[in-house]
Amino acid sequence: MADDQVTFGTYYVRAGAEDDFEKVLRESWATLHRLGFIADGDPALFRSVSGPVRYVELTHWVPGVMGPAHEHPDVIPIWTRLAALVEPHTPAPSARGLEFDEFVPVEFVPVEFVPVG
């Protein structure tokens, strides 16, 4: 994992769309695993304790595959569905330059995947 590229994704999920979002995100992870784009094991996912509802996802990518993942025909429809479940958000400016938001881990049954190679 030392050579993995790590992303921290923040998703501002539409109110009431949390269950659908988590379902589609798990499908995304399974597809990315199957295609060999992300490292074995599920990414870490955290949900905000207070509003607006947001999720932070920590994903370990295989080096050099982020560009091809964004263009893969198996991934595009899933990410299109994810995009429909989130909404734009501009965080409020911070006078101190730092924020300590509270999140809890999201626990769910991992999606089964078959490693490539």
C-alpha positions as CSV (number, residue, x, y, z in Angstrom):
1,M,0.0,0.0,0.0
2,A,3.0,2.3,0.3
3,D,2.8,3.1,-3.4
4,D,-1.0,3.7,-3.4
5,Q,-2.4,7.1,-4.2
6,V,-4.9,8.2,-1.6
7,T,-7.9,10.4,-2.1
8,F,-10.1,12.0,0.5
9,G,-13.5,12.6,-1.1
10,T,-16.2,14.7,0.5
11,Y,-19.8,14.2,-0.6
12,Y,-22.6,16.6,0.4
13,V,-25.5,14.2,0.2
14,R,-29.0,15.5,-0.5
15,A,-31.3,15.2,2.6
16,G,-33.1,11.8,2.5
17,A,-30.7,10.3,0.0
18,E,-28.3,8.8,2.5
19,D,-29.4,5.1,2.0
20,D,-29.3,5.3,-1.8
21,F,-25.9,7.1,-1.6
22,E,-24.4,4.4,0.5
23,K,-25.8,1.7,-1.7
24,V,-24.4,3.3,-4.9
25,L,-21.1,4.0,-3.3
26,R,-20.7,0.4,-2.3
27,E,-21.4,-0.6,-5.9
28,S,-18.8,1.9,-7.0
29,W,-16.2,0.3,-4.7
30,A,-17.0,-3.2,-6.0
31,T,-16.7,-2.1,-9.6
32,L,-13.4,-0.2,-8.9
33,H,-12.0,-3.3,-7.2
34,R,-13.1,-5.6,-10.0
35,L,-11.4,-3.4,-12.5
36,G,-8.2,-3.2,-10.5
37,F,-8.4,0.6,-9.9
38,I,-8.4,0.6,-6.1
39,A,-6.5,-1.5,-3.5
40,D,-8.0,-4.5,-1.8
41,G,-10.2,-3.8,1.1
42,D,-13.0,-1.4,1.4
43,P,-12.2,2.4,1.6
44,A,-12.9,4.0,4.9
45,L,-16.2,6.0,5.0
46,F,-17.3,8.5,7.7
47,R,-20.6,10.4,8.1
48,S,-21.0,13.8,9.6
49,V,-22.7,14.0,13.0
50,S,-24.3,17.4,12.3
51,G,-25.7,19.0,9.1
52,P,-25.3,19.4,6.3
53,V,-25.1,15.7,5.8
54,R,-21.7,14.8,4.4
55,Y,-19.6,11.8,3.9
56,V,-15.8,11.6,3.8
57,E,-14.3,8.7,1.9
58,L,-10.6,7.6,2.2
59,T,-9.7,5.5,-0.9
60,H,-6.4,3.9,-1.8
61,W,-5.9,3.9,-5.6
62,V,-3.5,1.9,-7.6
63,P,-0.9,4.4,-9.0
64,G,-1.7,5.9,-12.3
65,V,-5.3,4.7,-12.7
66,M,-7.4,7.7,-11.7
67,G,-7.6,9.1,-15.2
68,P,-8.6,5.8,-16.8
69,A,-11.1,5.2,-14.0
70,H,-12.9,8.4,-14.9
71,E,-13.3,7.3,-18.5
72,H,-14.2,3.6,-18.0
73,P,-17.6,2.6,-19.4
74,D,-18.4,0.5,-16.3
75,V,-17.6,3.4,-13.9
76,I,-19.3,6.3,-15.6
77,P,-22.9,5.2,-15.1
78,I,-22.3,4.5,-11.4
79,W,-20.6,7.9,-10.8
80,T,-23.5,9.6,-12.7
81,R,-25.9,8.0,-10.2
82,L,-23.7,9.2,-7.3
83,A,-23.7,12.7,-8.7
84,A,-27.5,12.8,-8.7
85,L,-27.5,12.1,-4.9
86,V,-25.2,14.9,-3.9
87,E,-25.6,18.7,-4.1
88,P,-23.2,21.6,-4.4
89,H,-22.0,23.2,-1.2
90,T,-19.6,26.0,-0.4
91,P,-18.3,25.6,3.1
92,A,-18.4,28.7,5.3
93,P,-15.1,30.6,5.6
94,S,-13.2,29.9,8.8
95,A,-11.9,32.9,10.7
96,R,-9.3,30.6,12.4
97,G,-8.3,28.7,9.3
98,L,-9.1,25.3,10.8
99,E,-12.3,23.4,11.6
100,F,-12.9,20.3,13.7
101,D,-16.0,18.6,12.4
102,E,-17.3,15.5,14.0
103,F,-17.8,12.3,12.0
104,V,-18.7,8.7,12.8
105,P,-17.5,5.6,10.9
106,V,-20.1,4.1,8.5
107,E,-20.3,0.4,9.2
108,F,-21.9,-1.9,6.7
109,V,-21.4,-5.3,5.1
110,P,-18.6,-5.0,2.6
111,V,-19.4,-5.6,-1.1
112,E,-17.9,-8.8,-2.4
113,F,-15.4,-8.4,-5.2
114,V,-13.0,-10.6,-7.1
115,P,-9.5,-9.3,-7.3
116,V,-8.0,-8.9,-10.7
117,G,-4.8,-10.8,-11.5
